[in-house]
């Protein structure tokens, strides 16, 4: 069972989740802004250090899906170039109220080269899968990333200063 801890910062929710993936323990730090506009200015600072970003929209709200483009633009602007992204349509259980089709969202995600998944937070459908998908994407990218070594320091021949008799101690 994954470990989870929640901290509420005036409606900005920080979730700490620890999961097991391929025998490794992975700690996820999840900042949930609930898409609120007032957090847009501070979220840009969180993008900079992120390894992965999950953008969630409401399948029953066309405007929330339309806002995905703006959120992705912010991510492209502030996040690392190779940050992993996952598009998630939430409230998939509300089939009668759906206004954003699965096919349209999937096609949109594919056009951007990002993964797509639908979830239902209400009945927990695919919620764990979303976190596991993101963790797997990050793990794969990190495993394939070239190891950057620090440049070696070269010492020149230097000058012989000779030795003096005596010592300083």
N, C-alpha and C positions, 0 to 999 in steps of 0.2 A: 504494500500500500504506500503510495507516494506521500511524503511529508508535505504539509502545506501550512503556511503562516500568512495571515493577512494583516496589513496595517492600513488604516484609513487616514488620508491626509486631506481633509475637507473635500471629500468626494473624489479624490485621486487615489485609487486603490493600488497598493503595492502588494503583489502576491509573490511569495517565495515558495517554489515547488522543487522538491528533490525527487528525481525519477531515476530508474535503472534502465539503461539502454546498452544492449550487447555486453553485459557484465560490468559496465562502468556506471558510476554514480555521476549524475549531471544535475547541477543546481541551476534552475531557471529563475530569473528575476523578472517578473511581469508587471509592467506599469499599465494599469487600466484607466484610461481617461474617459471611457464611455462616449467617445467621439465629441465631447463637449468643446465648443469653440474656445472657451476661456483658458483651456490648457494648451492650445496650439503653440503659444510662444515658449512655454517651458518644455514641451515635448521635443522640440528641435535639439535641445541640449542632450536629451536621452538618446536620440538617434545616433549621435556621434560615437558612442561606445557600444552600441548594440551589435550583437552577432546575428540576430534574427528579429524580424518584426512581423507580427500577425495583424493584418488589417481586417476588422470585422464590420460587416454591415448587416442590416436587418432586412430579411427577404420580404417583409411585409411593408417596407418603406422605400419607395423609389428614390427619394431624396438622399437617404443614407447610402444607397448604392452609387448615386451620382457623386456624392462627396468622396468616394474612394479615389477618384482621379486626383483630387486635391491632396489627400493624405499621401498618396504615392508620389506626387510631385514633391511634397515636403521631405519625404524619405530620400528621394533621389538628390535633393538639394543638400541635406544635412548629414545623412548616414554615410558610412563607408561604402565605397563603390561596389564591393562584393557582398554586401549584407544579404542574408537570406530573407525572402518574403513569402508570406502565405496569405492568400485571400480566403476569408471565411464568411459564408453566409449563415447567419444565425436565425433562429426561430423556424427551422425547417418543419417543425411539428404543426405549424399553423397553415396547413395546406389551403384552407378556404380563404385565407387572407393574403396569400402570396401574390406579390405584384412583380417580383424579379424572378424570372425563370432560371432554373438551374443551367439550362443550355446557354443562355445569354451571359451569365456570370462566368461559366466555364470557358466560353469562347473569349471573353474579355481577358481572363487570366492567362489563357494560352497565348493570346496576342502579345502579352507582356513578358512571357516566359516565366511566369510564376505559378506555383501550385495552387490548387483550389480544393475546398472542402466545404460541405454544409454541415451545420451542427444544430443541436437543440439544447440550450442550457437548461431548459425546463425539465427535460427527461434525460439529460446527460448524453444524448446521442452524439457520438464522434468528438466530444469535448476532449477526452483523454487522447484520442487519435490525433487531434490537431497539435497538441503539445508534443506528442511523440514524433509526428512528422517534422515539426520544426527542429526538435533536438537532433533527429537523424540527419536532416539537411545540414545543420551546423557541423555535426560530427564529421560528416562526409567531406565537407569543404575544408575543415581544419586538417583532416588526414591527408588530403590531396594538396594542401598548400605547401609551397616550397619552404624549406627551412632556411630562414634568413640568419646567416651567421654574422657576427660583428666583424668588422674589418680587423685583420691582424695588425699589430703594432710592430713596425720595423725599427730596430735600433741601429743606428749608424756605428761606425768603428769608434767614434769618440776620441778624446785626447787623453793621453797618459799624463796624469798630473803628478806622477811620481809618488814616492812615499816619504813621509817626513818621520823623523825619529820621534819617539814619544807617543803618547796617546792623549786623547782628550779626557779620559776617565781616570 
